[in-house]
Amino acid sequence: MSSQIDAMQKDSKDMRNNIIVVVLAVVLAVVLVLFFLQRRDHKVMMTEIKAEKDSIQYQLTEIAASYDSLKTENDTISEQLFVAQNKVKDLLIEVEQTKKVSFSKISDYQKQVTTLRGIMRDFVVQIDSLNRRNEELMAENREVKQQYREVEQTNQQLNQEKERLQQNLKRAAMLETRQLVAEPLNTRSKETKFAKRTAKVRIYFVLGQNATAKRGPKQIYVRIMRPDQLLMVKSENDVFQFEDLKIQYSAMREVVYEGQDLPVAIFWDNTNEPEMMPGTYTVNLFADGNEIGETTFEIQ
């Protein structure tokens, strides 16, 4: 009887041990399954986090490149661009150097990327607006310059026309001579052809009618050039203004001109002067700063 009880107790103990073993085996199996499932989920999570991190780095690189392409001459916007570019570069360095990244950190990075992208878009809008305005201003500037050139050209044409008209008026108002003749005379005021007998030279001409010429006193200057190209003068102080120079004259007479034909005679008196040489003499007339006539005479 005692042996039967011992046997039953032994069987009961073995059964309990078996049950414990089975339970432990089941628990171990469950633990292993949970471990592998958790490990798989962790790998999946890490893969997703890495993919998100790579995506954020790629987006930041794109934003940095976009900032590099933005150019403006506006100093204020340029300074703001510089600050924003540094923020993008700093965030990119932070993301690259961060080894342990959580979903919350990824979410924070994504928010910063969204903010930086929005700031960049605002810069694009501002710079495009400024560039369009600059283009408009440049177009207006080119138009103004073109108008200025046209006005300058018109003014130049008007000035040229004015100058031309003034020259025409000046030419129209210039005295003209006709019947100009130079005659060598002897002591009896008779015309002679001999140098030894020439006592004076009479220069005769008619100042022609001119309605546009200025009325009043006129100084008529005569220059007589000898055959040897020396000017016949009475005094070194006998000069008059011609263009930009003061030049000497041989003889001068003042007349009163009233716009009508006016006969004039001017004389060169060779008394007390060296004897005139044979050859051809050239006579030039001047009035109002213009040369108004030329003729020659010859003596033997």
FENJOMO-V341137 format. One record per residue. N is the residue number from 1. RES is the residue in one small letter. OMEGA is omega as a letter, one per 40 degrees, with the letter a starting at -180 (999 if undefined). Layout:
{{N:RES:OMEGA} {N:RES:OMEGA}}
//
This chain:
{{1:m:i} {2:s:i} {3:s:i} {4:q:i} {5:i:i} {6:d:a} {7:a:a} {8:m:i} {9:q:i} {10:k:i} {11:d:a} {12:s:i} {13:k:i} {14:d:a} {15:m:a} {16:r:i} {17:n:i} {18:n:a} {19:i:a} {20:i:i} {21:v:a} {22:v:a} {23:v:i} {24:l:i} {25:a:i} {26:v:i} {27:v:i} {28:l:i} {29:a:i} {30:v:i} {31:v:i} {32:l:i} {33:v:i} {34:l:i} {35:f:a} {36:f:i} {37:l:i} {38:q:i} {39:r:i} {40:r:i} {41:d:i} {42:h:i} {43:k:i} {44:v:a} {45:m:a} {46:m:i} {47:t:i} {48:e:i} {49:i:i} {50:k:i} {51:a:i} {52:e:i} {53:k:i} {54:d:i} {55:s:i} {56:i:i} {57:q:i} {58:y:i} {59:q:i} {60:l:i} {61:t:i} {62:e:a} {63:i:i} {64:a:i} {65:a:i} {66:s:i} {67:y:a} {68:d:a} {69:s:a} {70:l:i} {71:k:i} {72:t:i} {73:e:i} {74:n:a} {75:d:a} {76:t:a} {77:i:i} {78:s:i} {79:e:i} {80:q:i} {81:l:a} {82:f:i} {83:v:a} {84:a:i} {85:q:i} {86:n:i} {87:k:i} {88:v:a} {89:k:i} {90:d:i} {91:l:i} {92:l:i} {93:i:i} {94:e:a} {95:v:a} {96:e:a} {97:q:i} {98:t:a} {99:k:a} {100:k:a} {101:v:i} {102:s:i} {103:f:i} {104:s:i} {105:k:i} {106:i:i} {107:s:i} {108:d:i} {109:y:a} {110:q:i} {111:k:i} {112:q:i} {113:v:i} {114:t:i} {115:t:a} {116:l:i} {117:r:i} {118:g:i} {119:i:a} {120:m:i} {121:r:i} {122:d:i} {123:f:a} {124:v:i} {125:v:a} {126:q:a} {127:i:i} {128:d:i} {129:s:i} {130:l:a} {131:n:i} {132:r:i} {133:r:i} {134:n:i} {135:e:i} {136:e:i} {137:l:i} {138:m:i} {139:a:i} {140:e:i} {141:n:i} {142:r:i} {143:e:i} {144:v:i} {145:k:i} {146:q:i} {147:q:i} {148:y:i} {149:r:i} {150:e:i} {151:v:i} {152:e:i} {153:q:i} {154:t:i} {155:n:i} {156:q:i} {157:q:i} {158:l:i} {159:n:i} {160:q:i} {161:e:i} {162:k:i} {163:e:i} {164:r:i} {165:l:i} {166:q:i} {167:q:i} {168:n:i} {169:l:i} {170:k:i} {171:r:a} {172:a:a} {173:a:a} {174:m:i} {175:l:i} {176:e:i} {177:t:i} {178:r:a} {179:q:a} {180:l:i} {181:v:i} {182:a:a} {183:e:i} {184:p:a} {185:l:i} {186:n:a} {187:t:i} {188:r:i} {189:s:i} {190:k:a} {191:e:a} {192:t:i} {193:k:a} {194:f:a} {195:a:a} {196:k:a} {197:r:a} {198:t:i} {199:a:i} {200:k:i} {201:v:i} {202:r:i} {203:i:a} {204:y:i} {205:f:i} {206:v:i} {207:l:a} {208:g:i} {209:q:a} {210:n:a} {211:a:a} {212:t:a} {213:a:i} {214:k:i} {215:r:i} {216:g:a} {217:p:i} {218:k:i} {219:q:i} {220:i:a} {221:y:i} {222:v:i} {223:r:a} {224:i:a} {225:m:a} {226:r:i} {227:p:i} {228:d:i} {229:q:i} {230:l:a} {231:l:i} {232:m:a} {233:v:i} {234:k:a} {235:s:i} {236:e:a} {237:n:i} {238:d:a} {239:v:i} {240:f:a} {241:q:i} {242:f:a} {243:e:a} {244:d:a} {245:l:i} {246:k:a} {247:i:a} {248:q:i} {249:y:a} {250:s:a} {251:a:a} {252:m:i} {253:r:i} {254:e:i} {255:v:i} {256:v:a} {257:y:a} {258:e:i} {259:g:i} {260:q:i} {261:d:a} {262:l:i} {263:p:a} {264:v:i} {265:a:i} {266:i:a} {267:f:i} {268:w:a} {269:d:a} {270:n:i} {271:t:a} {272:n:i} {273:e:i} {274:p:i} {275:e:a} {276:m:a} {277:m:i} {278:p:i} {279:g:a} {280:t:i} {281:y:i} {282:t:a} {283:v:i} {284:n:i} {285:l:i} {286:f:i} {287:a:i} {288:d:i} {289:g:i} {290:n:i} {291:e:a} {292:i:i} {293:g:i} {294:e:i} {295:t:i} {296:t:i} {297:f:a} {298:e:i} {299:i:a} {300:q:999}}
//
